[in-house]
Amino acid sequence: MDAQHLHQLITLAFKTRDRAYAPYSKFRVGAALLTDIGPVGGCNVENASYGGAICAERTAVTKMVSEGGTRILAVVVVSDVPAPTTSPCGICRQVLREFCALDVPVYIVSAAFEGKGLGSITAGEPWPSIDSEMGVRMTLGELLPLSFGPENLQ
């Protein structure tokens, strides 16, 4: 993925964040996945029965699977928080693990990035980087060390 594609993925994450249904927490989150069927976005959807809520990352994964996707190649998560601190929750990390290799990049992006151009993204191999004030790039393996995945059941 090059810098242009990362920028498009971040833009999709912000677009889906804006569709979040968060009347209780007011905490909107958007996620965008680069998948084997192309980019897929998702937002958090809350429910009056709090246990019925679903996070943005799991919404995106569910969309991907329902459209025939099987592999996630990159993840972007955004919220309204001005610092890049909104990482996937534990359940989302485990769900992502089902469809991601441990070296898949996860970009946690600041709300301050919204509307910024490519200037905050630096080309790199195999994955571009993002300015530290605007975002953090980690791998799924760093977010979920000693993980349990599909291969453990074979």
N, C-alpha and C positions, 0 to 999 in steps of 0.2 A: 504494500500500500504506500502510495506516495503522499506528499503533503496536501495536495489538492483533494485526494480522496478522503484523507483524515478530516479536512475542513468540511467537506460535504457531510461526513458522518456526524461531526459535531453540530452542524447546522440542523440536521435531521433530529438529533437528540433535543435541541432547544425547541424545535417545532412541535415535537410530541409532548415535551414538558408543558407547553402552553395549552395542551388539551387535557391535562391531568384533571381528575375529579377528586378534589381534596377539600371538601367543605368543612371537615372537622379539624384536621391538623393544619390546614393551609400550607402544607409542606409539599410543593409540587416537584416531581422528579420525572425526568425524561431519560430514556435509554435508546441507543442505536447500536445495532449489531451489523457487522460486515459478515455475511453468511455465504454459503455455497449457492444460494439463490439470489444474492444481491443484498442491498441494505434493507434492514427491517427496524422500525421504530416501535416504541411502546412507552406508555405513561402509567403512573400509579393511579389506581381506582379504589377509593375508599368506600366504606359501607357503614351504615348505622350499626350493624352488628360487626364490630371492629375486626373480628376474626375472618370476616368475609372479604377483607381488603386484599389487593394484590399489588405488588411492587412493580415499578416500571420495567425492571430487568426481566421478571418472569412474564409480564405481559408480552414483551418482545419475543422471548423464547417461545411462548405459546403460539404467537402469530407465525413465527418462522416454521414451527413444526406443522401447523395447520395448512401452511402453503407448500409443504413438501421439502423444506430445508432440513438438513441433518448435521451441519457443521458450522460452528461459529469461528471466525477468523480474527475478529477484533471486537472490542466492546468500548462504548463511550457512555458515561453517566454524567448527567448535569442536574442541577437543582437551582433554587433561587439564592443559595448561599454564596456570598462573595468570595469565600476562600475555597480552594479545591479539596474539600473534606468529605463530600458525600459519596462514600464508597458503598458498594453493594452489601446488603445485610448478609448474615450467615446463611439463611435459607437460599437467597439468590445466588450466593457463591456456589453452593452445592448444586443448584439447578444448572448454573452455567457449566459446572464441571462435567455434567452429563454430555455436553455437546462441544466442549473446548479441550484442546490440548493444554497442558500446563504452561506452555510458553506463549500462549495467546496474550497479546497486550490488552490491558484494561486501562483506559484513559479516564481519570476522574477530573472533570473540568469545572472551573470556577464560573459562576454566573457573570463575572466581569468579562469573560471571553465573548459573550454574546455580541454579535455585530462586528467583531474584530476580523480583520483580514488574515491572509496567510502569514503575515509578519510574526505572529506568535508561534508559528510551527517551523521546526527545523528539519530539513531532510535528513534521513538516516537509514541505515540498513540493519536489519530488515524492516524496521519500523521507524517512522518519524518521531521526533520528540516535540514537546510543547514547553513553552517558557514556564519556569517553576511557579511564578506568580499566577499563571493562568491555568495550570493543570499539573497532574502527576501521571506518569506512565509506570505501571507495574505489570507483572505477569499474573495470570490466575494462580500459578503456583506460589507466588509470593503472598497473595491474598488468602490462599487456602493451603497452607503447608500440611504435609502428611495427609493429603486428601484421600478419600475413598471414592473410586470411580468405577465405571462399567467393567474395566479390565479386572477388577478385584473379584468379580462374580463369575469369571470364566474358568 
